[in-house]
Amino acid sequence: MKFRNRRKRWRRGGGIFFLAVCLLLSVSVPASAAMDVEDLDESLFSEAQLEPPKAQSFTQTASKKGLQFGESLDDAIDLGIRHCLFNVNITEFMDASGNLLEYDYNGQTYLFNLDAFERWGSLFSQLQDAGINLSVEFLLPWEDGQTDLIHPAARTPGAHNYYAWNISTREDAQRYAALFSCIAQEFNGKNDLGYIYNYIIGNEVNAYSQWHYTGSDSLEENAKLYADTFQIVYTAVREHDTQARVSICLEHSWNTEIPGHVHSAKSFLDTFAKRLGKFGSPDFAISYHAYAEPLTAADFWNNSEERVQDSVHSPCITMKNIEQLTKYVKDQYGAKTRIMLTEQGFSSHGANGQMKQAAAIAYAYYKAEYNDMIDCIIFRCQADAPNEIAHDGLYMGLWTEGMGAMKASHEVFKYMDTPEGEAYTQSCRQYLGIQDWSQLIPGYDPKHFAQ
């Protein structure tokens, strides 16, 4: 849709979802007073909410290769990516200033930011035209004047990058439902605004202090709050788009808990899924960040055997033992519960750093490509990020800062999923001490990339 007016009015009817939200909120309470997930009375919910889940579909692509980028769309397209991820702040759409969009939802009019829809739509439509599948990670930062969007128990500014969402009342929940109903309706691939195929709710939500601040240390409370939020977004999105995915985002601390900061990803996932089961077990996808342990160790195949083990009980799951994650999810939740590696990076710092980074990217990509539970692997980033250099000493780009110089990893990344992949990854194989990728990747066949 090309916006002809600077003030747009959209209508959307239907009271079924609002009833579902009201029923959900009748048992949803702030994290500071949360109930045990076992105490949910399923009779409060409609039959529609308790229907068996429908598996999320997925548009198969020629390659699972993806990239987070922000410097050059032309370069990203030339690299042959089929997936990408963008982080979007909810506050951009909720900012009721400037050019406004009026959206009628279940008898109430909501004001959203028209400029945000146009701005993101301009980019997303180009991604759609290029055949790139788009994942969007929706985030809630602290924004003066919009703190009512934050869960009441979490309204504390400080060392928290992002916050849990406020669904503490029916009105607050309906506001989020209206927003995602509007987003799903407009970014549906038919309005010249592009298509969001994967909605990621929050970032690394098991890291509840830094990346999804809740104001609580309780696993049960935090997972419940997140699951209820997920349910609201899931229902709003799937009402308009039954093909879209809605995903939980987890970081790599699989069996590692850091009191006051991080729940183990496994315990959070299982508690979240148990809570969703009370809503009729809607399907979900998993956006996982399989960073190396430690983050600065690009040679993930050498990750500590103490921290990264060939076991489901491993403290961490990285690309070294990613099979432990996929096996657990498949056994526990079934093959329909898909995994996307939506943020994966390797730094080029240190001795022989560029070659190490290139080898890590190729090795990680092939592990993902030949794992039937993984649907994409999205690397970060296009160019070294100044904040990551300054704060963490990480150089994860395919280019140096500001697209200054192309790294060795750039051409490896470009060709590793093409018929030229064998030639362009030869130096990577030499670095890894192998002659053929099949020595590391079961089932590897270069003919797989013939087209």
Helices and strands as residue ranges (DSSP letters): E 8-12, H 16-25, G 31-33, G 37-39, G 42-44, G 47-50, E 65-68, H 73-78, E 83-89, H 90-94, E 100-105, E 108-113, H 114-129, E 133-139, G 147-149, G 152-154, H 170-186, E 198-201, H 219-240, E 245-250, H 265-277, E 285-288, G 300-302, H 322-333, E 339-344, H 353-369, E 374-380, H 386-392, G 401-403, H 408-415, H 421-424, H 426-432, G 437-439, G 446-449
